[in-house]
Amino acid sequence: MTVKQYAKLATGESYLLLSRHGVMLDEVTIYGMLRLRLYSFHNFYVQVLFNKHDHKLLEVKALQDEDDWSAYLETKDLKSLF
């Protein structure tokens, strides 16, 4: 399955495939309300967003381009440490 094929699936179907065949890499809580999980699935990555309080699935998103990765690839300025 390619990332483009996966991106066309319905949210529930894409999460079912992911939960059965994906590998969860990380999970973080955002603003105390949202739970974000990052999965490896086949040869691409998928971001899953849940409501932390009622565990409702909000979004399943295949990371396809550089803009999708911007939250993970934030550049840090380390000059002040030297």
mmCIF file of the N, C-alpha and C atoms, coordinates in Angstrom:
data_MODEL
# 
_entry.id   MODEL 
# 
loop_
_atom_site.group_PDB 
_atom_site.id 
_atom_site.type_symbol 
_atom_site.label_atom_id 
_atom_site.label_alt_id 
_atom_site.label_comp_id 
_atom_site.label_asym_id 
_atom_site.label_entity_id 
_atom_site.label_seq_id 
_atom_site.pdbx_PDB_ins_code 
_atom_site.Cartn_x 
_atom_site.Cartn_y 
_atom_site.Cartn_z 
_atom_site.occupancy 
_atom_site.B_iso_or_equiv 
_atom_site.pdbx_formal_charge 
_atom_site.auth_seq_id 
_atom_site.auth_comp_id 
_atom_site.auth_asym_id 
_atom_site.auth_atom_id 
_atom_site.pdbx_PDB_model_num 
ATOM 1   N N  . MET A 1 1  ? 0.853   -1.182 0.000  1.00 0.00 ? 1  MET A N  1 
ATOM 2   C CA . MET A 1 1  ? 0.000   0.000  0.000  1.00 0.00 ? 1  MET A CA 1 
ATOM 3   C C  . MET A 1 1  ? 0.893   1.237  0.000  1.00 0.00 ? 1  MET A C  1 
ATOM 4   N N  . THR A 1 2  ? 0.546   2.189  -0.821 1.00 0.00 ? 2  THR A N  1 
ATOM 5   C CA . THR A 1 2  ? 1.300   3.437  -0.879 1.00 0.00 ? 2  THR A CA 1 
ATOM 6   C C  . THR A 1 2  ? 0.675   4.466  0.051  1.00 0.00 ? 2  THR A C  1 
ATOM 7   N N  . VAL A 1 3  ? 1.413   5.524  0.313  1.00 0.00 ? 3  VAL A N  1 
ATOM 8   C CA . VAL A 1 3  ? 0.903   6.592  1.170  1.00 0.00 ? 3  VAL A CA 1 
ATOM 9   C C  . VAL A 1 3  ? -0.314  7.254  0.527  1.00 0.00 ? 3  VAL A C  1 
ATOM 10  N N  . LYS A 1 4  ? -0.339  7.377  -0.781 1.00 0.00 ? 4  LYS A N  1 
ATOM 11  C CA . LYS A 1 4  ? -1.494  8.002  -1.454 1.00 0.00 ? 4  LYS A CA 1 
ATOM 12  C C  . LYS A 1 4  ? -2.733  7.122  -1.351 1.00 0.00 ? 4  LYS A C  1 
ATOM 13  N N  . GLN A 1 5  ? -2.568  5.813  -1.470 1.00 0.00 ? 5  GLN A N  1 
ATOM 14  C CA . GLN A 1 5  ? -3.698  4.896  -1.305 1.00 0.00 ? 5  GLN A CA 1 
ATOM 15  C C  . GLN A 1 5  ? -4.232  4.960  0.131  1.00 0.00 ? 5  GLN A C  1 
ATOM 16  N N  . TYR A 1 6  ? -3.320  4.988  1.082  1.00 0.00 ? 6  TYR A N  1 
ATOM 17  C CA . TYR A 1 6  ? -3.709  5.042  2.490  1.00 0.00 ? 6  TYR A CA 1 
ATOM 18  C C  . TYR A 1 6  ? -4.467  6.337  2.796  1.00 0.00 ? 6  TYR A C  1 
ATOM 19  N N  . ALA A 1 7  ? -3.996  7.438  2.251  1.00 0.00 ? 7  ALA A N  1 
ATOM 20  C CA . ALA A 1 7  ? -4.613  8.743  2.516  1.00 0.00 ? 7  ALA A CA 1 
ATOM 21  C C  . ALA A 1 7  ? -6.053  8.814  2.002  1.00 0.00 ? 7  ALA A C  1 
ATOM 22  N N  . LYS A 1 8  ? -6.410  7.978  1.054  1.00 0.00 ? 8  LYS A N  1 
ATOM 23  C CA . LYS A 1 8  ? -7.765  7.982  0.489  1.00 0.00 ? 8  LYS A CA 1 
ATOM 24  C C  . LYS A 1 8  ? -8.765  7.181  1.328  1.00 0.00 ? 8  LYS A C  1 
ATOM 25  N N  . LEU A 1 9  ? -8.283  6.381  2.279  1.00 0.00 ? 9  LEU A N  1 
ATOM 26  C CA . LEU A 1 9  ? -9.171  5.554  3.098  1.00 0.00 ? 9  LEU A CA 1 
ATOM 27  C C  . LEU A 1 9  ? -9.976  6.401  4.077  1.00 0.00 ? 9  LEU A C  1 
ATOM 28  N N  . ALA A 1 10 ? -11.124 5.890  4.479  1.00 0.00 ? 10 ALA A N  1 
ATOM 29  C CA . ALA A 1 10 ? -11.932 6.541  5.512  1.00 0.00 ? 10 ALA A CA 1 
ATOM 30  C C  . ALA A 1 10 ? -11.170 6.480  6.841  1.00 0.00 ? 10 ALA A C  1 
ATOM 31  N N  . THR A 1 11 ? -11.451 7.407  7.737  1.00 0.00 ? 11 THR A N  1 
ATOM 32  C CA . THR A 1 11 ? -10.737 7.507  9.010  1.00 0.00 ? 11 THR A CA 1 
ATOM 33  C C  . THR A 1 11 ? -10.768 6.198  9.797  1.00 0.00 ? 11 THR A C  1 
ATOM 34  N N  . GLY A 1 12 ? -11.934 5.614  9.954  1.00 0.00 ? 12 GLY A N  1 
ATOM 35  C CA . GLY A 1 12 ? -12.056 4.375  10.718 1.00 0.00 ? 12 GLY A CA 1 
ATOM 36  C C  . GLY A 1 12 ? -11.290 3.227  10.092 1.00 0.00 ? 12 GLY A C  1 
ATOM 37  N N  . GLU A 1 13 ? -11.370 3.100  8.782  1.00 0.00 ? 13 GLU A N  1 
ATOM 38  C CA . GLU A 1 13 ? -10.667 2.036  8.075  1.00 0.00 ? 13 GLU A CA 1 
ATOM 39  C C  . GLU A 1 13 ? -9.153  2.207  8.165  1.00 0.00 ? 13 GLU A C  1 
ATOM 40  N N  . SER A 1 14 ? -8.697  3.457  8.024  1.00 0.00 ? 14 SER A N  1 
ATOM 41  C CA . SER A 1 14 ? -7.258  3.704  8.084  1.00 0.00 ? 14 SER A CA 1 
ATOM 42  C C  . SER A 1 14 ? -6.718  3.426  9.491  1.00 0.00 ? 14 SER A C  1 
ATOM 43  N N  . TYR A 1 15 ? -7.480  3.763  10.533 1.00 0.00 ? 15 TYR A N  1 
ATOM 44  C CA . TYR A 1 15 ? -7.016  3.488  11.887 1.00 0.00 ? 15 TYR A CA 1 
ATOM 45  C C  . TYR A 1 15 ? -7.035  1.993  12.198 1.00 0.00 ? 15 TYR A C  1 
ATOM 46  N N  . LEU A 1 16 ? -8.011  1.274  11.692 1.00 0.00 ? 16 LEU A N  1 
ATOM 47  C CA . LEU A 1 16 ? -8.067  -0.169 11.900 1.00 0.00 ? 16 LEU A CA 1 
ATOM 48  C C  . LEU A 1 16 ? -6.835  -0.851 11.305 1.00 0.00 ? 16 LEU A C  1 
ATOM 49  N N  . LEU A 1 17 ? -6.478  -0.497 10.079 1.00 0.00 ? 17 LEU A N  1 
ATOM 50  C CA . LEU A 1 17 ? -5.269  -1.038 9.451  1.00 0.00 ? 17 LEU A CA 1 
ATOM 51  C C  . LEU A 1 17 ? -4.033  -0.681 10.276 1.00 0.00 ? 17 LEU A C  1 
ATOM 52  N N  . LEU A 1 18 ? -3.975  0.549  10.713 1.00 0.00 ? 18 LEU A N  1 
ATOM 53  C CA . LEU A 1 18 ? -2.838  1.036  11.478 1.00 0.00 ? 18 LEU A CA 1 
ATOM 54  C C  . LEU A 1 18 ? -2.699  0.303  12.814 1.00 0.00 ? 18 LEU A C  1 
ATOM 55  N N  . SER A 1 19 ? -3.809  0.114  13.508 1.00 0.00 ? 19 SER A N  1 
ATOM 56  C CA . SER A 1 19 ? -3.759  -0.549 14.813 1.00 0.00 ? 19 SER A CA 1 
ATOM 57  C C  . SER A 1 19 ? -3.378  -2.023 14.684 1.00 0.00 ? 19 SER A C  1 
ATOM 58  N N  . ARG A 1 20 ? -3.672  -2.640 13.551 1.00 0.00 ? 20 ARG A N  1 
ATOM 59  C CA . ARG A 1 20 ? -3.344  -4.055 13.342 1.00 0.00 ? 20 ARG A CA 1 
ATOM 60  C C  . ARG A 1 20 ? -1.932  -4.259 12.792 1.00 0.00 ? 20 ARG A C  1 
ATOM 61  N N  . HIS A 1 21 ? -1.479  -3.346 11.933 1.00 0.00 ? 21 HIS A N  1 
ATOM 62  C CA . HIS A 1 21 ? -0.235  -3.591 11.201 1.00 0.00 ? 21 HIS A CA 1 
ATOM 63  C C  . HIS A 1 21 ? 0.826   -2.496 11.381 1.00 0.00 ? 21 HIS A C  1 
ATOM 64  N N  . GLY A 1 22 ? 0.500   -1.428 12.065 1.00 0.00 ? 22 GLY A N  1 
ATOM 65  C CA . GLY A 1 22 ? 1.455   -0.345 12.266 1.00 0.00 ? 22 GLY A CA 1 
ATOM 66  C C  . GLY A 1 22 ? 2.273   -0.538 13.532 1.00 0.00 ? 22 GLY A C  1 
ATOM 67  N N  . VAL A 1 23 ? 3.327   0.249  13.654 1.00 0.00 ? 23 VAL A N  1 
ATOM 68  C CA . VAL A 1 23 ? 4.179   0.237  14.840 1.00 0.00 ? 23 VAL A CA 1 
ATOM 69  C C  . VAL A 1 23 ? 4.128   1.628  15.468 1.00 0.00 ? 23 VAL A C  1 
ATOM 70  N N  . MET A 1 24 ? 3.616   1.717  16.707 1.00 0.00 ? 24 MET A N  1 
ATOM 71  C CA . MET A 1 24 ? 3.552   3.011  17.360 1.00 0.00 ? 24 MET A CA 1 
ATOM 72  C C  . MET A 1 24 ? 4.960   3.423  17.796 1.00 0.00 ? 24 MET A C  1 
ATOM 73  N N  . LEU A 1 25 ? 5.371   4.617  17.396 1.00 0.00 ? 25 LEU A N  1 
ATOM 74  C CA . LEU A 1 25 ? 6.705   5.116  17.686 1.00 0.00 ? 25 LEU A CA 1 
ATOM 75  C C  . LEU A 1 25 ? 6.742   6.062  18.875 1.00 0.00 ? 25 LEU A C  1 
ATOM 76  N N  . ASP A 1 26 ? 5.679   6.872  19.026 1.00 0.00 ? 26 ASP A N  1 
ATOM 77  C CA . ASP A 1 26 ? 5.677   7.859  20.094 1.00 0.00 ? 26 ASP A CA 1 
ATOM 78  C C  . ASP A 1 26 ? 4.250   8.302  20.379 1.00 0.00 ? 26 ASP A C  1 
ATOM 79  N N  . GLU A 1 27 ? 4.040   8.785  21.603 1.00 0.00 ? 27 GLU A N  1 
ATOM 80  C CA . GLU A 1 27 ? 2.751   9.338  21.996 1.00 0.00 ? 27 GLU A CA 1 
ATOM 81  C C  . GLU A 1 27 ? 3.004   10.520 22.911 1.00 0.00 ? 27 GLU A C  1 
ATOM 82  N N  . VAL A 1 28 ? 2.344   11.636 22.648 1.00 0.00 ? 28 VAL A N  1 
ATOM 83  C CA . VAL A 1 28 ? 2.461   12.825 23.482 1.00 0.00 ? 28 VAL A CA 1 
ATOM 84  C C  . VAL A 1 28 ? 1.070   13.381 23.758 1.00 0.00 ? 28 VAL A C  1 
ATOM 85  N N  . THR A 1 29 ? 0.970   14.120 24.872 1.00 0.00 ? 29 THR A N  1 
ATOM 86  C CA . THR A 1 29 ? -0.262  14.817 25.203 1.00 0.00 ? 29 THR A CA 1 
ATOM 87  C C  . THR A 1 29 ? -0.053  16.294 24.907 1.00 0.00 ? 29 THR A C  1 
ATOM 88  N N  . ILE A 1 30 ? -1.008  16.891 24.214 1.00 0.00 ? 30 ILE A N  1 
ATOM 89  C CA . ILE A 1 30 ? -0.916  18.288 23.806 1.00 0.00 ? 30 ILE A CA 1 
ATOM 90  C C  . ILE A 1 30 ? -1.977  19.088 24.549 1.00 0.00 ? 30 ILE A C  1 
ATOM 91  N N  . TYR A 1 31 ? -1.542  20.142 25.220 1.00 0.00 ? 31 TYR A N  1 
ATOM 92  C CA . TYR A 1 31 ? -2.433  21.050 25.949 1.00 0.00 ? 31 TYR A CA 1 
ATOM 93  C C  . TYR A 1 31 ? -3.304  20.319 26.971 1.00 0.00 ? 31 TYR A C  1 
ATOM 94  N N  . GLY A 1 32 ? -2.913  19.129 27.390 1.00 0.00 ? 32 GLY A N  1 
ATOM 95  C CA . GLY A 1 32 ? -3.673  18.369 28.368 1.00 0.00 ? 32 GLY A CA 1 
ATOM 96  C C  . GLY A 1 32 ? -4.988  17.825 27.860 1.00 0.00 ? 32 GLY A C  1 
ATOM 97  N N  . MET A 1 33 ? -5.307  18.050 26.584 1.00 0.00 ? 33 MET A N  1 
ATOM 98  C CA . MET A 1 33 ? -6.598  17.648 26.039 1.00 0.00 ? 33 MET A CA 1 
ATOM 99  C C  . MET A 1 33 ? -6.492  16.657 24.892 1.00 0.00 ? 33 MET A C  1 
ATOM 100 N N  . LEU A 1 34 ? -5.413  16.713 24.150 1.00 0.00 ? 34 LEU A N  1 
ATOM 101 C CA . LEU A 1 34 ? -5.281  15.891 22.955 1.00 0.00 ? 34 LEU A CA 1 
ATOM 102 C C  . LEU A 1 34 ? -4.132  14.910 23.109 1.00 0.00 ? 34 LEU A C  1 
ATOM 103 N N  . ARG A 1 35 ? -4.310  13.730 22.564 1.00 0.00 ? 35 ARG A N  1 
ATOM 104 C CA . ARG A 1 35 ? -3.270  12.715 22.568 1.00 0.00 ? 35 ARG A CA 1 
ATOM 105 C C  . ARG A 1 35 ? -2.856  12.469 21.114 1.00 0.00 ? 35 ARG A C  1 
ATOM 106 N N  . LEU A 1 36 ? -1.591  12.615 20.836 1.00 0.00 ? 36 LEU A N  1 
ATOM 107 C CA . LEU A 1 36 ? -1.060  12.471 19.483 1.00 0.00 ? 36 LEU A CA 1 
ATOM 108 C C  . LEU A 1 36 ? -0.142  11.259 19.446 1.00 0.00 ? 36 LEU A C  1 
ATOM 109 N N  . ARG A 1 37 ? -0.380  10.375 18.502 1.00 0.00 ? 37 ARG A N  1 
ATOM 110 C CA . ARG A 1 37 ? 0.463   9.196  18.325 1.00 0.00 ? 37 ARG A CA 1 
ATOM 111 C C  . ARG A 1 37 ? 1.097   9.241  16.942 1.00 0.00 ? 37 ARG A C  1 
ATOM 112 N N  . LEU A 1 38 ? 2.337   8.805  16.870 1.00 0.00 ? 38 LEU A N  1 
ATOM 113 C CA . LEU A 1 38 ? 3.051   8.696  15.604 1.00 0.00 ? 38 LEU A CA 1 
ATOM 114 C C  . LEU A 1 38 ? 3.329   7.223  15.355 1.00 0.00 ? 38 LEU A C  1 
ATOM 115 N N  . TYR A 1 39 ? 2.925   6.752  14.173 1.00 0.00 ? 39 TYR A N  1 
ATOM 116 C CA . TYR A 1 39 ? 3.082   5.354  13.784 1.00 0.00 ? 39 TYR A CA 1 
ATOM 117 C C  . TYR A 1 39 ? 3.951   5.236  12.537 1.00 0.00 ? 39 TYR A C  1 
ATOM 118 N N  . SER A 1 40 ? 4.634   4.112  12.442 1.00 0.00 ? 40 SER A N  1 
ATOM 119 C CA . SER A 1 40 ? 5.280   3.696  11.205 1.00 0.00 ? 40 SER A CA 1 
ATOM 120 C C  . SER A 1 40 ? 4.361   2.649  10.586 1.00 0.00 ? 40 SER A C  1 
ATOM 121 N N  . PHE A 1 41 ? 4.059   2.812  9.299  1.00 0.00 ? 41 PHE A N  1 
ATOM 122 C CA . PHE A 1 41 ? 3.160   1.886  8.622  1.00 0.00 ? 41 PHE A CA 1 
ATOM 123 C C  . PHE A 1 41 ? 3.684   1.666  7.214  1.00 0.00 ? 41 PHE A C  1 
ATOM 124 N N  . HIS A 1 42 ? 4.036   0.445  6.890  1.00 0.00 ? 42 HIS A N  1 
ATOM 125 C CA . HIS A 1 42 ? 4.688   0.111  5.621  1.00 0.00 ? 42 HIS A CA 1 
ATOM 126 C C  . HIS A 1 42 ? 5.932   0.983  5.473  1.00 0.00 ? 42 HIS A C  1 
ATOM 127 N N  . ASN A 1 43 ? 6.001   1.815  4.472  1.00 0.00 ? 43 ASN A N  1 
ATOM 128 C CA . ASN A 1 43 ? 7.199   2.648  4.268  1.00 0.00 ? 43 ASN A CA 1 
ATOM 129 C C  . ASN A 1 43 ? 6.900   4.133  4.450  1.00 0.00 ? 43 ASN A C  1 
ATOM 130 N N  . PHE A 1 44 ? 5.943   4.464  5.319  1.00 0.00 ? 44 PHE A N  1 
ATOM 131 C CA . PHE A 1 44 ? 5.626   5.865  5.601  1.00 0.00 ? 44 PHE A CA 1 
ATOM 132 C C  . PHE A 1 44 ? 5.155   5.996  7.041  1.00 0.00 ? 44 PHE A C  1 
ATOM 133 N N  . TYR A 1 45 ? 4.853   7.226  7.444  1.00 0.00 ? 45 TYR A N  1 
ATOM 134 C CA . TYR A 1 45 ? 4.457   7.521  8.823  1.00 0.00 ? 45 TYR A CA 1 
ATOM 135 C C  . TYR A 1 45 ? 3.046   8.093  8.866  1.00 0.00 ? 45 TYR A C  1 
ATOM 136 N N  . VAL A 1 46 ? 2.372   7.844  9.979  1.00 0.00 ? 46 VAL A N  1 
ATOM 137 C CA . VAL A 1 46 ? 0.983   8.281  10.148 1.00 0.00 ? 46 VAL A CA 1 
ATOM 138 C C  . VAL A 1 46 ? 0.834   8.923  11.524 1.00 0.00 ? 46 VAL A C  1 
ATOM 139 N N  . GLN A 1 47 ? 0.137   10.034 11.559 1.00 0.00 ? 47 GLN A N  1 
ATOM 140 C CA . GLN A 1 47 ? -0.166  10.764 12.794 1.00 0.00 ? 47 GLN A CA 1 
ATOM 141 C C  . GLN A 1 47 ? -1.626  10.518 13.151 1.00 0.00 ? 47 GLN A C  1 
ATOM 142 N N  . VAL A 1 48 ? -1.884  10.176 14.413 1.00 0.00 ? 48 VAL A N  1 
ATOM 143 C CA . VAL A 1 48 ? -3.249  9.924  14.877 1.00 0.00 ? 48 VAL A CA 1 
ATOM 144 C C  . VAL A 1 48 ? -3.532  10.845 16.059 1.00 0.00 ? 48 VAL A C  1 
ATOM 145 N N  . LEU A 1 49 ? -4.681  11.491 16.028 1.00 0.00 ? 49 LEU A N  1 
ATOM 146 C CA . LEU A 1 49 ? -5.057  12.448 17.063 1.00 0.00 ? 49 LEU A CA 1 
ATOM 147 C C  . LEU A 1 49 ? -6.338  11.979 17.753 1.00 0.00 ? 49 LEU A C  1 
ATOM 148 N N  . PHE A 1 50 ? -6.299  11.932 19.103 1.00 0.00 ? 50 PHE A N  1 
ATOM 149 C CA . PHE A 1 50 ? -7.441  11.527 19.916 1.00 0.00 ? 50 PHE A CA 1 
ATOM 150 C C  . PHE A 1 50 ? -7.776  12.627 20.912 1.00 0.00 ? 50 PHE A C  1 
ATOM 151 N N  . ASN A 1 51 ? -9.052  12.679 21.313 1.00 0.00 ? 51 ASN A N  1 
ATOM 152 C CA . ASN A 1 51 ? -9.444  13.471 22.471 1.00 0.00 ? 51 ASN A CA 1 
ATOM 153 C C  . ASN A 1 51 ? -9.005  12.674 23.688 1.00 0.00 ? 51 ASN A C  1 
ATOM 154 N N  . LYS A 1 52 ? -8.198  13.261 24.560 1.00 0.00 ? 52 LYS A N  1 
ATOM 155 C CA . LYS A 1 52 ? -7.642  12.534 25.701 1.00 0.00 ? 52 LYS A CA 1 
ATOM 156 C C  . LYS A 1 52 ? -8.719  12.124 26.701 1.00 0.00 ? 52 LYS A C  1 
ATOM 157 N N  . HIS A 1 53 ? -9.773  12.906 26.830 1.00 0.00 ? 53 HIS A N  1 
ATOM 158 C CA . HIS A 1 53 ? -10.765 12.665 27.876 1.00 0.00 ? 53 HIS A CA 1 
ATOM 159 C C  . HIS A 1 53 ? -11.769 11.575 27.520 1.00 0.00 ? 53 HIS A C  1 
ATOM 160 N N  . ASP A 1 54 ? -12.255 11.553 26.280 1.00 0.00 ? 54 ASP A N  1 
ATOM 161 C CA . ASP A 1 54 ? -13.235 10.514 25.912 1.00 0.00 ? 54 ASP A CA 1 
ATOM 162 C C  . ASP A 1 54 ? -12.669 9.506  24.906 1.00 0.00 ? 54 ASP A C  1 
ATOM 163 N N  . HIS A 1 55 ? -11.375 9.649  24.578 1.00 0.00 ? 55 HIS A N  1 
ATOM 164 C CA . HIS A 1 55 ? -10.662 8.730  23.684 1.00 0.00 ? 55 HIS A CA 1 
ATOM 165 C C  . HIS A 1 55 ? -11.236 8.692  22.265 1.00 0.00 ? 55 HIS A C  1 
ATOM 166 N N  . LYS A 1 56 ? -11.969 9.725  21.894 1.00 0.00 ? 56 LYS A N  1 
ATOM 167 C CA . LYS A 1 56 ? -12.557 9.792  20.554 1.00 0.00 ? 56 LYS A CA 1 
ATOM 168 C C  . LYS A 1 56 ? -11.463 10.026 19.516 1.00 0.00 ? 56 LYS A C  1 
ATOM 169 N N  . LEU A 1 57 ? -11.503 9.247  18.449 1.00 0.00 ? 57 LEU A N  1 
ATOM 170 C CA . LEU A 1 57 ? -10.570 9.405  17.337 1.00 0.00 ? 57 LEU A CA 1 
ATOM 171 C C  . LEU A 1 57 ? -10.952 10.658 16.556 1.00 0.00 ? 57 LEU A C  1 
ATOM 172 N N  . LEU A 1 58 ? -10.033 11.614 16.453 1.00 0.00 ? 58 LEU A N  1 
ATOM 173 C CA . LEU A 1 58 ? -10.324 12.875 15.780 1.00 0.00 ? 58 LEU A CA 1 
ATOM 174 C C  . LEU A 1 58 ? -9.760  12.941 14.359 1.00 0.00 ? 58 LEU A C  1 
ATOM 175 N N  . GLU A 1 59 ? -8.550  12.379 14.171 1.00 0.00 ? 59 GLU A N  1 
ATOM 176 C CA . GLU A 1 59 ? -7.907  12.499 12.861 1.00 0.00 ? 59 GLU A CA 1 
ATOM 177 C C  . GLU A 1 59 ? -6.861  11.400 12.678 1.00 0.00 ? 59 GLU A C  1 
ATOM 178 N N  . VAL A 1 60 ? -6.779  10.901 11.459 1.00 0.00 ? 60 VAL A N  1 
ATOM 179 C CA . VAL A 1 60 ? -5.709  10.002 11.045 1.00 0.00 ? 60 VAL A CA 1 
ATOM 180 C C  . VAL A 1 60 ? -5.126  10.626 9.788  1.00 0.00 ? 60 VAL A C  1 
ATOM 181 N N  . LYS A 1 61 ? -3.822  10.912 9.815  1.00 0.00 ? 61 LYS A N  1 
ATOM 182 C CA . LYS A 1 61 ? -3.219  11.644 8.708  1.00 0.00 ? 61 LYS A CA 1 
ATOM 183 C C  . LYS A 1 61 ? -1.880  11.025 8.314  1.00 0.00 ? 61 LYS A C  1 
ATOM 184 N N  . ALA A 1 62 ? -1.776  10.590 7.069  1.00 0.00 ? 62 ALA A N  1 
ATOM 185 C CA . ALA A 1 62 ? -0.504  10.105 6.539  1.00 0.00 ? 62 ALA A CA 1 
ATOM 186 C C  . ALA A 1 62 ? 0.395   11.315 6.306  1.00 0.00 ? 62 ALA A C  1 
ATOM 187 N N  . LEU A 1 63 ? 1.628   11.234 6.779  1.00 0.00 ? 63 LEU A N  1 
ATOM 188 C CA . LEU A 1 63 ? 2.580   12.336 6.618  1.00 0.00 ? 63 LEU A CA 1 
ATOM 189 C C  . LEU A 1 63 ? 3.236   12.181 5.249  1.00 0.00 ? 63 LEU A C  1 
ATOM 190 N N  . GLN A 1 64 ? 2.895   13.100 4.327  1.00 0.00 ? 64 GLN A N  1 
ATOM 191 C CA . GLN A 1 64 ? 3.277   12.937 2.932  1.00 0.00 ? 64 GLN A CA 1 
ATOM 192 C C  . GLN A 1 64 ? 4.339   13.906 2.444  1.00 0.00 ? 64 GLN A C  1 
ATOM 193 N N  . ASP A 1 65 ? 4.384   15.089 3.018  1.00 0.00 ? 65 ASP A N  1 
ATOM 194 C CA . ASP A 1 65 ? 5.349   16.069 2.515  1.00 0.00 ? 65 ASP A CA 1 
ATOM 195 C C  . ASP A 1 65 ? 5.996   16.839 3.668  1.00 0.00 ? 65 ASP A C  1 
ATOM 196 N N  . GLU A 1 66 ? 6.886   17.734 3.341  1.00 0.00 ? 66 GLU A N  1 
ATOM 197 C CA . GLU A 1 66 ? 7.652   18.475 4.341  1.00 0.00 ? 66 GLU A CA 1 
ATOM 198 C C  . GLU A 1 66 ? 6.758   19.274 5.285  1.00 0.00 ? 66 GLU A C  1 
ATOM 199 N N  . ASP A 1 67 ? 5.678   19.847 4.780  1.00 0.00 ? 67 ASP A N  1 
ATOM 200 C CA . ASP A 1 67 ? 4.776   20.629 5.635  1.00 0.00 ? 67 ASP A CA 1 
ATOM 201 C C  . ASP A 1 67 ? 4.146   19.761 6.728  1.00 0.00 ? 67 ASP A C  1 
ATOM 202 N N  . ASP A 1 68 ? 3.857   18.498 6.419  1.00 0.00 ? 68 ASP A N  1 
ATOM 203 C CA . ASP A 1 68 ? 3.284   17.592 7.411  1.00 0.00 ? 68 ASP A CA 1 
ATOM 204 C C  . ASP A 1 68 ? 4.256   17.322 8.554  1.00 0.00 ? 68 ASP A C  1 
ATOM 205 N N  . TRP A 1 69 ? 5.546   17.410 8.275  1.00 0.00 ? 69 TRP A N  1 
ATOM 206 C CA . TRP A 1 69 ? 6.585   17.120 9.267  1.00 0.00 ? 69 TRP A CA 1 
ATOM 207 C C  . TRP A 1 69 ? 7.034   18.351 10.047 1.00 0.00 ? 69 TRP A C  1 
ATOM 208 N N  . SER A 1 70 ? 6.560   19.538 9.706  1.00 0.00 ? 70 SER A N  1 
ATOM 209 C CA . SER A 1 70 ? 7.079   20.771 10.301 1.00 0.00 ? 70 SER A CA 1 
ATOM 210 C C  . SER A 1 70 ? 6.997   20.778 11.834 1.00 0.00 ? 70 SER A C  1 
ATOM 211 N N  . ALA A 1 71 ? 5.958   20.219 12.406 1.00 0.00 ? 71 ALA A N  1 
ATOM 212 C CA . ALA A 1 71 ? 5.837   20.194 13.871 1.00 0.00 ? 71 ALA A CA 1 
ATOM 213 C C  . ALA A 1 71 ? 6.901   19.304 14.506 1.00 0.00 ? 71 ALA A C  1 
ATOM 214 N N  . TYR A 1 72 ? 7.359   18.309 13.778 1.00 0.00 ? 72 TYR A N  1 
ATOM 215 C CA . TYR A 1 72 ? 8.359   17.380 14.303 1.00 0.00 ? 72 TYR A CA 1 
ATOM 216 C C  . TYR A 1 72 ? 9.782   17.839 14.030 1.00 0.00 ? 72 TYR A C  1 
ATOM 217 N N  . LEU A 1 73 ? 9.947   18.706 13.044 1.00 0.00 ? 73 LEU A N  1 
ATOM 218 C CA . LEU A 1 73 ? 11.283  19.092 12.586 1.00 0.00 ? 73 LEU A CA 1 
ATOM 219 C C  . LEU A 1 73 ? 11.648  20.525 12.933 1.00 0.00 ? 73 LEU A C  1 
ATOM 220 N N  . GLU A 1 74 ? 11.078  21.074 13.976 1.00 0.00 ? 74 GLU A N  1 
ATOM 221 C CA . GLU A 1 74 ? 11.355  22.440 14.383 1.00 0.00 ? 74 GLU A CA 1 
ATOM 222 C C  . GLU A 1 74 ? 12.850  22.604 14.645 1.00 0.00 ? 74 GLU A C  1 
ATOM 223 N N  . THR A 1 75 ? 13.418  23.652 14.080 1.00 0.00 ? 75 THR A N  1 
ATOM 224 C CA . THR A 1 75 ? 14.841  23.902 14.239 1.00 0.00 ? 75 THR A CA 1 
ATOM 225 C C  . THR A 1 75 ? 15.095  24.642 15.549 1.00 0.00 ? 75 THR A C  1 
ATOM 226 N N  . LYS A 1 76 ? 16.100  24.211 16.267 1.00 0.00 ? 76 LYS A N  1 
ATOM 227 C CA . LYS A 1 76 ? 16.485  24.847 17.533 1.00 0.00 ? 76 LYS A CA 1 
ATOM 228 C C  . LYS A 1 76 ? 17.769  25.630 17.323 1.00 0.00 ? 76 LYS A C  1 
ATOM 229 N N  . ASP A 1 77 ? 17.819  26.832 17.860 1.00 0.00 ? 77 ASP A N  1 
ATOM 230 C CA . ASP A 1 77 ? 19.027  27.653 17.785 1.00 0.00 ? 77 ASP A CA 1 
ATOM 231 C C  . ASP A 1 77 ? 19.873  27.369 19.032 1.00 0.00 ? 77 ASP A C  1 
ATOM 232 N N  . LEU A 1 78 ? 21.023  26.735 18.817 1.00 0.00 ? 78 LEU A N  1 
ATOM 233 C CA . LEU A 1 78 ? 21.891  26.331 19.925 1.00 0.00 ? 78 LEU A CA 1 
ATOM 234 C C  . LEU A 1 78 ? 23.078  27.272 20.130 1.00 0.00 ? 78 LEU A C  1 
ATOM 235 N N  . LYS A 1 79 ? 23.135  28.370 19.409 1.00 0.00 ? 79 LYS A N  1 
ATOM 236 C CA . LYS A 1 79 ? 24.280  29.290 19.489 1.00 0.00 ? 79 LYS A CA 1 
ATOM 237 C C  . LYS A 1 79 ? 24.529  29.779 20.904 1.00 0.00 ? 79 LYS A C  1 
ATOM 238 N N  . SER A 1 80 ? 23.468  30.040 21.650 1.00 0.00 ? 80 SER A N  1 
ATOM 239 C CA . SER A 1 80 ? 23.628  30.587 22.998 1.00 0.00 ? 80 SER A CA 1 
ATOM 240 C C  . SER A 1 80 ? 24.258  29.576 23.966 1.00 0.00 ? 80 SER A C  1 
ATOM 241 N N  . LEU A 1 81 ? 24.296  28.324 23.595 1.00 0.00 ? 81 LEU A N  1 
ATOM 242 C CA . LEU A 1 81 ? 24.875  27.293 24.462 1.00 0.00 ? 81 LEU A CA 1 
ATOM 243 C C  . LEU A 1 81 ? 26.395  27.193 24.314 1.00 0.00 ? 81 LEU A C  1 
ATOM 244 N N  . PHE A 1 82 ? 26.949  27.853 23.307 1.00 0.00 ? 82 PHE A N  1 
ATOM 245 C CA . PHE A 1 82 ? 28.394  27.757 23.057 1.00 0.00 ? 82 PHE A CA 1 
ATOM 246 C C  . PHE A 1 82 ? 29.138  29.004 23.458 1.00 0.00 ? 82 PHE A C  1 
# 
